[in-house]
Amino acid sequence: MSASHSALVPEWLTAPAEANELVASVWPSSAHRVDDGSVEIGGVSVFDLRERFGTPLYVLDEDEVRAHARRARAAFTAAAERHGVHARVYYAGKAFLSTEVVRWVTDEGLAVDVCTRGELEVALAGGADPARLGFHGNNKSVGELERAVEVGIGSVVVDSPIEIERLAAIADRRGVVQPVLVRVRTGVHAETHAFLATAHEDQKFGFSLDAATAAVERIRELASLRFVGLHAHIGSQIFDSAGFRESAARLVDLHADLLAGGDIPLLNVGGGFGISYTSVDDPRPIEEIADGILDAIADECAVRGIPMPDVACEPGRVIVGQAGVTLYEVGTVKKVSIGEGLERTYVSVDGGMSDNARPALYGADFSARLVSRVSAADPALSRVVGHHCESGDIVVDAEYLPDDVTPGDLLAVPATGAYCFSLANNYNYTPRPPVVAVRDGRARVIVRGETVDDLLSRDVGVAASPPSSFRGAAAPSHGDTE
């Protein structure tokens, strides 16, 4: 690599020995190349996916989601059993939620965590047991709390003094006793992007350690509420258990002080467990993280001479992230001179920040591969960008792609199962893509894609919208299910 190009390369990115390789830590385990060099996911060809559903397209490997759900549940169950307590694993629905995904994770024994009325209704429509739902949020409306109590939600994680009073009044009026946890800011700041770290003091979530004591005292005064435990969440995309250990020490201190007022059956440590987005990401195995968290809580309880409570956690990204791949078609390719002999290849695809907002929001790094063929061309430093009228519309900031990438090629970005669909938007009046589940050589739509007609139907100034063929012959029907 020339010195000029090295100036454009992030420190973590190295030229691959094999530009066609699908790095196992980033892709679903079912993803592989077949004889013609193209890629199959869940036994389904990328060509078949494009023909039936169009691009851009979210592809979700059902077996991968289920496998990660089983693994997380097994890891925390085993870690808890070693200490004679129980563990409950909630799937954090904000990572990706649809009725099908709710069915998959509940089939595998997970509870579900929601944080809006919409997420609650999706979970219920997916058949989740209301008693195995947790409800988060810093500003739950009266209507949301009414609905949660009405359906018999398992727990509400209260976030403010106002919410305590609102919820108590609703539960009292309905003649029920609502279990609640108190969300605590432990002051532990996860080593992550500032917008992803949620336990430090200067942010909107939860109670400080001091304020939490008063909150619990107030809950215990209210006959319609039952305090069942503390909750903390220290951030997202966390690769080991070190931050959780420090947070546990502070939580157990508070837990011990509060025991004087009555039993506290549960401690919820939140989620935020990280995954690999690029070949250099190295998160610890979920089993190691589970052991580290449970050991830390056990140690802190032993030091204080108190019984260890049951433990809950809320993984989302680690369940669904690696199971997702976004498929794009290349539209234009151009070399851009940026001065002093420096050049960058811009590969433009038919999606962008409307289907993956994470690079723009967080500066998140992703990887990409040519998946419609293999190439013997030299790898070239490239930037994968979207079609939006926005200079920050970057899908993959830096990647080595074959130097012969051309219009019509299919590119895929792996590890997009979490937060890409959830954050999808209609910027530039772009319809959101469908979500297709793959398994055992079959593909089916689990969330229908939008059309321009869908977008126009919400504009009250449009008296009659003519049929739109915007998504074209490549996507004849987003209701194609088999």
ABEGO torsion letter per residue (X at the ends): XBAAAAAABBAABBBBABAABBBAAABBAABBBBAAGBBBBGGBBAAAAAAAAEOBBBBBBAAAAAAAAAAAAAAAAAAAAAAGBBBBBBBBAAABBBAAAAAAAAAAGBBBBBABAAAAAAAAAAGBBAAABBBBEABBBAAAAAAAAAAGBABBBBABAAAAAAAAAAAAAAGBBBBBBBBBBAGBBBBBBAAABAABABBABEBBAAAAAAAAAAAAABAABBBAEBBBBAEBGBABAAAAAAAAAAAAAAAAAAAAAEBBABBBAEBGBBBBABAABBBBBAAAAAAAAAAAAAAAAAAAGBBBBBBBBBBAAAAAAAABBBBBBBABBBBBBAEGGBBBBBBBBABEAAABAAAAAAGBBBBBBBAABBBABBBBBBBBBBABBBAABBABABBBBBAABBBGBBBBBBGAABGAAAABBABGGBBBBBBBBBBGGBBBBABBBBBAAAAAAABAABABBBBBAAAEAABABAABAX
